[in-house]
Amino acid sequence: MREATETTRKQARRLDLEEIELDLLLEGIQRHYGYDFRDYARASIIRRVEKFSKDQCLNSISALQEQVLHNNAVMSNFVDTISVNVTTMFRNAEFFQAFRKHAVPRLQTYPYLRFWLAGCSTGEEAFSLAILLHEEGLLERSRIYATDFSSKNIQRAKRGVFPLKSMKDYTRNYIRAGGVCDFSEYYSAQYDQAKLKSFISSNISFAQHNLVTDQSFNEFHVILCRNVMIYFNKQLQEHVMNLFHDSIAPLGFLGLGIKEAIFPTSFRSLYAEQGEGTRLFQVKN
């Protein structure tokens, strides 16, 4: 019994030490590089830090801190690990169905439209939105601002090139999302890659923007930030919702991830969901 108690105490001390190491790592990254991960959901950030440490053959978070702060290449790889890049074209097709049904009729009344796709990752959702707008006759009078905190993600998104083998899944998603054309019309095959047609990206501006530290930069008729805030703690969720509310036009639309809702209580009365469970919200009049 005494040995079990001592083992429990040692485990608790080790966990406390890891928490201290993690705090120092995130503080050092924020002060040295300007990336602020301190308000990311704790369980998520711990998993990613531990995975990265293991991949780098490092025995402790303190050893990782030394590498990250003194080696820009390691820091760049670390950012890629922290950045959640699980994305596909027309992900959660029900959302795009709801967007066509509820948002498009309203958007068709405007002469010019601005969209902000925050946390765009490698661009799949930005291109999905552009294709939808093209089919609804809205793309030519739209500007999509697709942003992400990762410069590598932005560079990949600008290329508009994806594995050809992904097109089968993307086509299936596109059909379920209400697509009205042959999806193969939107890309050309080049060996084992698919290159999206240039007209799809012509009205998209890809740029770096950090939801944690950067400010609003325009007023938008539509803001999409799907499957991003689920990785933030409640304080950061509130900060980001404030940022979006400062950036959204009257009667504008806000799209969140399928597992997300209007997190902070203070915002729930300001938005109305467009269809049950769609996670497409409109600012109330």
HUQUISUL-V254047 format. One record per residue. RES is the residue in one small letter. PHI is phi as a letter, one per 20 degrees, with the letter a starting at -180 (NA if undefined). OMEGA is omega in radians with two decimals (none if undefined). Layout:
RES:PHI:OMEGA
RES:PHI:OMEGA
This chain:
m:NA:-3.14
r:f:3.12
e:f:3.12
a:f:3.13
t:f:3.14
e:f:3.09
t:f:3.12
t:f:3.14
r:f:3.13
k:f:3.12
q:f:3.13
a:f:3.13
r:f:3.12
r:f:3.11
l:f:3.09
d:f:3.14
l:f:3.12
e:f:3.09
e:f:3.11
i:f:3.12
e:f:-3.13
l:f:3.10
d:g:-3.14
l:f:3.11
l:f:-3.08
l:f:3.09
e:f:3.13
g:f:3.12
i:f:3.14
q:f:-3.09
r:f:-3.05
h:e:-3.04
y:d:-3.11
g:n:3.05
y:e:-3.07
d:d:3.11
f:d:-3.00
r:f:-3.13
d:d:2.97
y:f:3.11
a:g:-2.96
r:f:-3.09
a:f:-3.12
s:f:-3.09
i:f:3.12
i:f:3.14
r:g:-3.07
r:f:3.09
v:f:3.14
e:f:3.12
k:f:-3.13
f:f:3.12
s:g:3.13
k:f:3.14
d:f:3.14
q:e:-3.13
c:l:3.12
l:d:-3.02
n:e:-3.11
s:b:3.09
i:f:3.09
s:f:3.08
a:f:3.08
l:f:3.14
q:g:3.13
e:f:-3.13
q:f:-3.08
v:f:-3.06
l:f:-3.07
h:d:-3.09
n:c:-3.09
n:f:-3.14
a:f:3.09
v:f:3.12
m:f:3.12
s:f:3.10
n:f:3.11
f:f:3.11
v:g:3.11
d:f:3.13
t:f:-3.13
i:f:3.12
s:f:-3.12
v:e:-3.02
n:d:3.08
v:e:-3.06
t:b:3.06
t:b:3.04
m:f:-3.14
f:l:3.10
r:f:-3.06
n:l:-3.02
a:g:-3.13
e:f:3.12
f:f:-3.12
f:f:3.03
q:f:3.13
a:f:3.14
f:f:3.10
r:f:-3.03
k:f:-2.97
h:d:-3.04
a:e:-3.03
v:g:3.14
p:g:3.10
r:f:-3.09
l:f:-3.14
q:f:3.14
t:e:-3.10
y:e:3.10
p:f:-3.13
y:b:-3.03
l:c:3.05
r:c:3.12
f:c:3.00
w:c:3.07
l:d:-3.05
a:e:-3.07
g:m:-3.01
c:f:-3.12
s:l:-3.07
t:e:2.91
g:n:-3.06
e:g:-3.10
e:f:3.10
a:f:3.13
f:f:3.08
s:f:3.12
l:f:-3.14
a:f:3.12
i:f:3.10
l:f:-3.13
l:f:3.08
h:f:-3.10
e:f:3.11
e:e:3.11
g:m:-3.06
l:d:-2.98
l:f:-3.06
e:f:3.11
r:d:-3.13
s:c:2.96
r:c:3.13
i:d:3.06
y:d:-3.11
a:d:-3.02
t:c:3.08
d:b:-3.13
f:f:-3.10
s:e:3.11
s:f:3.11
k:f:3.08
n:f:-3.12
i:f:-3.14
q:f:3.10
r:f:-3.14
a:f:-3.12
k:f:-3.11
r:f:-3.13
g:m:-3.10
v:c:-3.10
f:c:3.11
p:g:-3.12
l:f:-3.12
k:f:3.12
s:f:-3.04
m:f:3.11
k:f:3.11
d:f:-3.14
y:f:3.11
t:f:3.12
r:f:3.11
n:f:-3.12
y:g:3.13
i:f:3.13
r:f:-3.13
a:e:3.10
g:n:3.13
g:g:-3.02
v:d:-3.11
c:c:2.97
d:e:-3.03
f:g:-3.14
s:f:3.09
e:f:-3.03
y:e:3.13
y:b:3.03
s:c:-3.11
a:e:3.11
q:c:-3.06
y:l:-3.11
d:d:-3.13
q:c:3.07
a:d:3.13
k:d:-3.14
l:f:-3.14
k:f:-3.00
s:f:-3.10
f:f:3.13
i:f:-3.09
s:e:-3.02
s:f:-3.13
n:d:3.10
i:d:3.02
s:d:3.10
f:e:-3.12
a:b:3.06
q:f:3.03
h:b:-3.11
n:d:-3.11
l:f:-3.10
v:f:-2.97
t:d:-3.05
d:e:-3.04
q:d:3.03
s:f:-3.09
f:c:3.08
n:a:2.99
e:d:-2.99
f:c:3.05
h:f:3.14
v:b:3.01
i:c:3.06
l:d:3.07
c:b:-2.97
r:d:3.09
n:m:3.08
v:d:-3.05
m:f:3.10
i:f:3.13
y:e:-3.14
f:d:3.00
n:f:-3.01
k:f:3.13
q:f:3.14
l:f:3.04
q:g:3.12
e:f:3.12
h:f:-3.10
v:f:3.10
m:f:3.04
n:f:3.12
l:f:3.14
f:f:-3.10
h:f:3.06
d:f:-3.01
s:d:-3.00
i:e:-3.12
a:f:3.03
p:g:-3.11
l:m:3.10
g:f:-3.07
f:d:3.10
l:c:3.11
g:d:3.13
l:d:-3.11
g:f:-3.04
i:f:3.14
k:e:-3.09
e:d:3.05
a:b:3.02
i:f:-2.95
f:g:-3.05
p:f:-3.11
t:g:-3.06
s:f:-3.10
f:d:-3.01
r:f:-3.11
s:f:-3.06
l:e:-3.05
y:c:3.06
a:c:3.14
e:f:-3.10
q:e:-3.07
g:n:-3.04
e:f:3.06
g:m:-3.09
t:f:-3.04
r:m:2.97
l:d:-3.05
f:d:3.04
q:c:3.07
v:f:-3.14
k:f:3.13
n:f:none
